[in-house]
Amino acid sequence: MMLETHKQVFKEVLTLPPMEKIDLVDQILASLDRHDKEIDALWSQEL
């Protein structure tokens, strides 16, 4: 089910103008760059 949703979203994104696609990619990348306190704690234990 989730894969189908991703396919639908991707189809819609392909219809966007280039600058809107770039803005969307920037927002997605920024959301991945956030620090997760739990993950940071686990990494500090590993080090």
TIMI-999525 format. One record per residue (C-alpha): x negated, y, z negated; residue in three letters. Coordinates in nm, 4 decimals, padded with zeros to 6 digits. Layout:
<<X, Y, Z>, Ala>
...
This chain:
<<00.0000, 00.0000, 00.0000>, Met>
<<-00.2703, 00.2467, -00.0960>, Met>
<<-00.4587, 00.1739, 00.2254>, Leu>
<<-00.1503, 00.2684, 00.4254>, Glu>
<<-00.1279, 00.5992, 00.2370>, Thr>
<<-00.4944, 00.6682, 00.3142>, His>
<<-00.4326, 00.5996, 00.6805>, Lys>
<<-00.1392, 00.8407, 00.6837>, Gln>
<<-00.3403, 01.1115, 00.5095>, Val>
<<-00.6285, 01.0626, 00.7514>, Phe>
<<-00.3950, 01.0954, 01.0508>, Lys>
<<-00.2638, 01.4226, 00.9102>, Glu>
<<-00.6136, 01.5531, 00.8403>, Val>
<<-00.7137, 01.4892, 01.2004>, Leu>
<<-00.4498, 01.7395, 01.3108>, Thr>
<<-00.6011, 02.0208, 01.1021>, Leu>
<<-00.8147, 02.2929, 01.2567>, Pro>
<<-01.1901, 02.2445, 01.2013>, Pro>
<<-01.2216, 02.5089, 00.9272>, Met>
<<-00.9369, 02.3536, 00.7283>, Glu>
<<-01.1036, 02.0136, 00.7575>, Lys>
<<-01.4281, 02.1635, 00.6265>, Ile>
<<-01.2440, 02.3236, 00.3350>, Asp>
<<-01.0786, 01.9920, 00.2525>, Leu>
<<-01.4111, 01.8074, 00.2636>, Val>
<<-01.5669, 02.0706, 00.0359>, Asp>
<<-01.2860, 02.0250, -00.2146>, Gln>
<<-01.3168, 01.6466, -00.2077>, Ile>
<<-01.6939, 01.6613, -00.2550>, Leu>
<<-01.6563, 01.9088, -00.5412>, Ala>
<<-01.4129, 01.6731, -00.7120>, Ser>
<<-01.6733, 01.3952, -00.6921>, Leu>
<<-01.9427, 01.6155, -00.8422>, Asp>
<<-01.7690, 01.6550, -01.1775>, Arg>
<<-01.9385, 01.4997, -01.4761>, His>
<<-01.7605, 01.2251, -01.6633>, Asp>
<<-01.8487, 01.2321, -02.0334>, Lys>
<<-01.8086, 00.8547, -02.0673>, Glu>
<<-02.0424, 00.7864, -01.7767>, Ile>
<<-02.2926, 01.0424, -01.9071>, Asp>
<<-02.2879, 00.8704, -02.2477>, Ala>
<<-02.3498, 00.5304, -02.0889>, Leu>
<<-02.6391, 00.6676, -01.8836>, Trp>
<<-02.7977, 00.8252, -02.1900>, Ser>
<<-02.7836, 00.4849, -02.3627>, Gln>
<<-02.9593, 00.3251, -02.0647>, Glu>
<<-03.2383, 00.5797, -02.0692>, Leu>
